[in-house]
Amino acid sequence: PSGAGRSGEEEAVRTALDLTQVPRRKTGMGVYGFNLALQLVCREEGVLFVSRDDPDKKRLREALGPGWSLQEVAPRWTRILPLRFLWEQVLLPRICRRFRVDLLHSLHYTTPLFASTPRVVTVPDMSFYLCPEYHTPLKRLYFKGLLPWVLRRVSGVITLSEGGKAELLRRFSSLPHLSVQAIPLGAPEGCRRFPQGGKETFLFLGTREPRKNIEGLLRAYALLVSRDPSSPSLTIVGGRGWGRDPVESLPREIQGRVHVLGYLAEEEKEELLGRAVALVYPSFYEGFGLPVLEAMAQGIPVVTSRGTVMEEVGGGAVLAVDPHSPVEMADAMERLLKEPILWEELSRRGLERAREYTWERTGRETRRFYAKCLRGGR
């Protein structure tokens, strides 16, 4: 490797970062990939693989340091699963050899199984094993089939939380050699803190799919409105995923009070957060729960699911509820409307907690982990 003979943080690693697994419209993992790339490409050297239809490729190219190159990959190789498999398992190892990289980092469960280049893979969560019903049959088959083989061949695994790391090690306890590190995501930088007054909506951010528990949120909101008809509206922001979309059949009592928006750019999302009483994020399962951190970074209180990684991320700065209980959820929403001291306290604690999460930290800890993996886990 190009860093041989150096140690610790000074060890330079020529990295290949594969962003072709990132969708065009960036939510959790897409935001992670983009911000990690920005942290890596300004130091050392390497190659960045992006899909040609990635709307952020210009920003990435402008951020490249002198030792980095950006390689565009035709979308048919990245968006169509059989061709995606061929790209990753056959073409990518050859390209890495050509660029003489020291290490390849893949961001979404899979990486080349047969490659001479050492590999690190990010495993966002263990939902394919713990709650497979939240995925399409094809995705379950593909990722559950490949992941055990991937873990036998990589030099290291990154999870996004300590909870995710523990779940992975429990599931794959038969692989004691695994080097696993939890490296959290970062909060948005330069956010404004919005005051308590003028709040006009409860907010949900996320793809509309079964594991997000939007149906439970709608039940909770209907209960809140039945208690207090003057309650603020509910705004649901995010693209449609798979499965039945509960917003298509709203309960009669909340029709006209629930606003459904599609995918929003970061600037639009920030403005909408500023008008929110709270973020209500009752997902059944996540690998990290980035919207929780995004809301806390703007001083917006958060209601989220007890016993999940979102509660870990919140670190005592959120109202944690049973996601299966619309009553608990409605109670928490009502408290934030009627208890201004609680609102201010959660706002303050959320801001403090969010300051612990930076993309600079994500990049720094990732680079250190690369170097550790190349030293054989030492």
C-alpha positions in Angstrom: 0.0 0.0 0.0 1.0 3.6 -0.6 0.9 4.2 3.1 3.4 1.5 4.1 6.0 2.6 6.6 3.8 5.2 8.2 1.6 4.8 11.2 -1.6 6.1 12.9 -3.4 9.0 11.3 -0.4 9.8 9.1 -0.9 6.7 7.1 -2.1 7.7 3.6 -4.5 5.3 1.9 -5.4 5.5 -1.8 -9.1 4.8 -1.5 -11.8 3.9 -4.0 -15.2 5.0 -2.8 -18.2 3.5 -4.6 -21.1 5.9 -4.6 -23.0 4.1 -7.4 -25.2 2.4 -4.8 -26.6 5.9 -3.8 -29.9 6.8 -5.3 -30.4 10.0 -7.3 -32.7 11.5 -4.6 -30.6 11.4 -1.5 -32.2 10.5 1.8 -30.3 8.7 4.7 -27.7 6.6 3.0 -27.4 9.0 0.1 -26.7 11.9 2.4 -24.1 9.7 4.2 -22.3 8.8 1.0 -22.2 12.4 -0.3 -20.9 13.9 2.9 -18.4 11.1 3.5 -17.1 11.7 0.0 -16.7 15.5 0.7 -14.6 14.6 3.8 -12.4 12.1 1.9 -11.7 13.8 -1.4 -10.1 16.9 0.2 -7.3 14.7 1.6 -4.8 12.1 0.4 -5.8 10.5 -2.9 -8.1 8.1 -4.5 -11.0 7.5 -7.0 -14.6 8.2 -6.6 -17.2 6.2 -8.6 -20.5 7.9 -9.2 -23.5 7.2 -11.4 -23.7 9.5 -14.4 -27.2 10.6 -13.4 -26.1 11.7 -9.9 -27.3 15.3 -9.6 -24.4 16.1 -7.1 -21.6 14.9 -9.3 -20.6 18.5 -10.2 -20.3 19.5 -6.5 -18.2 16.4 -5.9 -16.0 17.1 -8.9 -15.4 20.7 -7.6 -14.4 19.4 -4.2 -11.8 16.9 -5.5 -8.3 17.3 -4.2 -5.3 17.0 -6.5 -4.9 13.3 -5.8 -8.4 12.3 -6.6 -10.3 11.5 -9.8 -14.0 11.1 -10.4 -15.2 8.2 -12.6 -18.8 8.3 -14.0 -20.6 5.0 -14.5 -23.6 4.7 -16.9 -26.9 4.4 -15.0 -27.8 1.1 -16.6 -24.9 -0.4 -14.7 -26.0 1.0 -11.4 -29.8 1.1 -11.4 -30.7 -2.3 -12.9 -30.0 -5.1 -10.5 -28.6 -7.8 -12.8 -26.3 -5.3 -14.4 -25.5 -3.8 -11.0 -24.3 -7.3 -9.9 -22.1 -7.6 -13.0 -20.6 -4.1 -12.4 -19.9 -4.7 -8.8 -18.7 -8.3 -8.9 -16.8 -8.3 -12.3 -15.9 -4.8 -13.5 -15.3 -2.9 -10.3 -12.4 -5.2 -9.1 -10.7 -4.8 -12.4 -11.0 -1.0 -12.3 -9.7 -0.9 -8.8 -6.6 -2.8 -9.9 -6.1 -0.4 -12.8 -6.2 2.5 -10.5 -3.9 0.7 -8.0 -6.1 1.6 -5.0 -5.2 0.3 -1.5 -8.7 -0.1 -0.3 -12.3 -0.2 -1.7 -15.2 1.1 0.4 -18.7 0.0 -0.6 -21.6 1.8 1.1 -24.6 -0.5 1.0 -24.2 -4.1 2.2 -22.4 -5.6 -0.8 -18.9 -5.4 -2.3 -16.9 -7.6 -4.7 -16.6 -11.1 -3.4 -13.5 -11.9 -5.3 -11.0 -9.1 -5.5 -7.3 -8.6 -4.7 -8.0 -5.2 -3.2 -8.8 -5.1 0.5 -12.5 -4.0 1.1 -14.5 -2.2 3.7 -18.3 -2.3 3.6 -20.9 -0.3 5.3 -23.8 -2.3 6.7 -26.5 0.3 7.4 -28.7 -1.9 9.5 -29.8 -5.5 10.0 -33.4 -5.1 8.9 -33.2 -7.9 6.3 -32.8 -10.3 9.2 -34.6 -8.7 12.0 -37.7 -7.4 10.2 -37.6 -8.8 6.6 -41.3 -7.9 6.1 -40.2 -4.3 5.6 -38.5 -5.1 2.3 -39.6 -6.4 -1.0 -39.0 -10.2 -1.7 -36.3 -9.4 -4.3 -34.3 -7.2 -1.9 -34.5 -9.8 0.8 -33.3 -12.5 -1.5 -30.4 -10.4 -2.9 -29.0 -8.9 0.2 -29.6 -11.8 2.6 -28.0 -14.1 0.1 -24.9 -11.9 -0.4 -24.2 -10.5 3.0 -22.8 -13.6 4.7 -20.3 -14.1 1.9 -19.4 -10.4 1.9 -18.6 -10.5 5.7 -16.3 -13.5 5.2 -14.2 -11.6 2.7 -13.9 -8.0 3.8 -11.2 -6.4 5.9 -13.7 -4.4 7.9 -17.3 -3.4 8.4 -18.8 0.0 9.3 -22.1 0.3 11.1 -23.8 3.6 11.8 -24.6 3.1 15.5 -23.5 1.0 18.4 -26.9 -0.7 18.4 -26.4 -1.7 14.8 -22.9 -3.0 15.6 -24.3 -5.1 18.4 -27.0 -6.5 16.2 -24.5 -7.5 13.5 -22.1 -9.2 15.9 -25.0 -11.1 17.5 -26.2 -12.3 14.1 -22.8 -13.2 12.8 -21.1 -14.4 16.0 -19.6 -17.3 14.1 -17.3 -14.9 12.4 -15.0 -13.8 15.3 -12.4 -12.3 12.9 -14.8 -9.5 11.9 -13.4 -6.0 12.5 -16.5 -3.9 13.1 -16.7 -0.2 14.0 -19.7 2.1 14.6 -19.2 5.4 12.9 -22.1 7.8 13.3 -23.4 10.2 10.7 -23.1 14.0 11.0 -25.6 16.8 11.6 -26.2 19.5 9.0 -23.8 22.5 9.5 -24.8 26.1 9.8 -28.4 25.5 10.8 -30.5 28.2 12.3 -32.3 27.7 15.6 -36.0 28.6 15.2 -37.9 30.0 18.2 -40.9 28.4 19.7 -43.5 30.8 18.4 -45.2 30.6 15.1 -45.2 26.8 14.8 -47.9 25.6 12.5 -47.4 21.9 11.8 -46.1 18.5 13.1 -43.6 17.1 10.7 -42.6 13.6 9.5 -39.6 13.2 7.2 -38.9 9.9 5.4 -39.8 7.6 2.6 -43.4 6.4 2.7 -42.9 2.7 3.3 -44.2 0.2 5.9 -41.3 0.3 8.4 -41.7 4.1 8.8 -45.0 3.5 10.7 -46.9 6.4 9.0 -50.2 4.5 9.6 -49.5 4.6 13.4 -48.6 8.3 13.1 -51.9 9.0 11.3 -53.9 7.2 14.0 -52.0 9.2 16.7 -52.7 12.5 14.9 -56.4 11.6 14.6 -56.5 11.0 18.3 -54.8 14.4 19.0 -57.3 16.2 16.8 -60.2 14.5 18.5 -58.9 15.9 21.8 -58.2 19.3 20.5 -59.6 20.3 17.1 -57.4 23.4 17.0 -54.2 21.3 16.9 -51.7 22.2 14.1 -51.6 20.3 10.8 -49.5 17.3 10.1 -47.0 17.5 7.1 -45.5 14.3 5.7 -42.4 14.8 3.5 -40.8 12.1 1.5 -41.1 10.1 -1.7 -43.3 7.1 -2.0 -41.6 3.7 -1.3 -43.1 0.3 -1.7 -46.2 -1.3 -0.2 -49.5 0.3 0.6 -49.4 4.1 1.0 -51.5 5.0 4.1 -51.9 8.6 3.0 -54.1 7.5 0.2 -56.9 6.6 2.6 -56.8 9.1 5.4 -59.3 8.9 8.3 -62.3 11.2 7.6 -61.6 13.3 10.7 -58.2 14.4 9.5 -58.8 14.8 5.8 -57.7 18.3 4.8 -55.4 18.6 7.8 -52.6 16.3 6.5 -50.4 17.7 3.9 -48.3 15.2 1.8 -45.2 16.5 0.0 -42.8 14.6 -2.1 -39.0 14.7 -1.9 -37.6 18.1 -0.9 -34.2 19.6 -1.3 -32.2 20.3 1.8 -33.0 24.0 1.8 -36.7 23.4 1.5 -36.5 20.8 4.3 -34.7 23.2 6.6 -37.4 25.9 6.0 -40.2 23.4 6.8 -38.4 22.2 10.0 -38.4 25.8 11.1 -42.2 25.9 11.1 -42.6 22.6 12.9 -43.8 22.1 16.4 -41.9 18.9 16.4 -40.6 16.1 14.3 -42.6 12.9 14.9 -40.5 10.0 13.7 -42.1 6.7 14.9 -40.3 4.3 12.7 -40.2 0.7 13.8 -36.6 0.2 12.8 -33.7 2.2 11.4 -29.9 2.0 11.1 -29.5 5.5 12.3 -32.5 7.8 11.8 -30.9 10.9 10.2 -34.1 13.0 10.4 -33.9 12.9 14.2 -30.4 14.5 14.0 -31.5 17.0 11.4 -34.3 18.2 13.6 -32.2 18.4 16.7 -29.6 20.5 14.8 -32.3 23.2 14.3 -33.6 23.0 17.9 -36.8 21.2 16.9 -38.0 18.7 19.5 -38.4 15.1 18.4 -40.9 12.4 19.2 -39.4 9.0 18.2 -39.5 5.3 19.0 -38.4 3.8 22.3 -35.9 1.0 22.3 -34.5 1.9 18.8 -31.3 3.4 17.5 -33.1 6.8 17.2 -33.3 6.9 21.0 -29.5 6.2 21.0 -28.9 9.1 18.6 -31.2 11.3 20.7 -29.2 10.6 23.9 -31.9 11.8 26.3 -32.9 14.8 24.1 -36.0 13.3 22.6 -39.4 12.1 23.8 -39.3 8.3 23.3 -42.7 6.5 22.9 -43.9 3.0 22.0 -44.3 3.1 18.2 -47.1 0.6 18.5 -49.1 2.9 20.7 -50.9 5.8 19.0 -52.1 6.9 22.5 -48.5 7.4 23.7 -47.6 9.2 20.5 -50.6 11.5 20.8 -49.8 12.2 24.4 -46.2 13.3 23.5 -47.5 15.5 20.7 -50.0 17.1 23.1 -47.3 17.7 25.7 -45.2 19.7 23.2 -48.2 21.8 22.4 -49.2 22.6 26.0 -45.9 22.6 27.9 -43.6 25.4 26.6 -41.0 24.7 29.3 -40.7 21.1 28.0 -40.5 22.4 24.4 -37.6 24.7 25.3 -35.8 22.1 27.3 -35.9 19.5 24.5 -34.9 22.2 22.0 -31.8 23.1 24.1 -30.8 19.5 24.8 -31.3 18.6 21.2 -29.0 21.3 20.0 -26.3 20.3 22.5 -26.6 16.6 21.4 -26.5 17.5 17.7 -23.2 19.3 18.2 -21.6 15.9 19.0 -22.3 14.7 15.5 -20.2 16.2 12.7 -19.3 15.0 9.2 -15.7 16.0 10.0 -15.8 13.3 12.7 -17.4 10.8 10.4 -14.6 11.4 7.8 -11.8 11.3 10.5 -13.0 8.1 12.1 -13.5 6.5 8.7 -10.0 7.3 7.6 -8.6 5.8 10.8 -10.6 2.7 10.3 -9.3 2.3 6.7 -5.7 2.5 8.1 -6.6 -0.1 10.9 -8.0 -2.5 8.3 -4.9 -2.3 6.2 -2.8 -3.1 9.3 -4.8 -6.3 9.8 -7.2 -4.9 12.4 -4.5 -3.7 14.8 
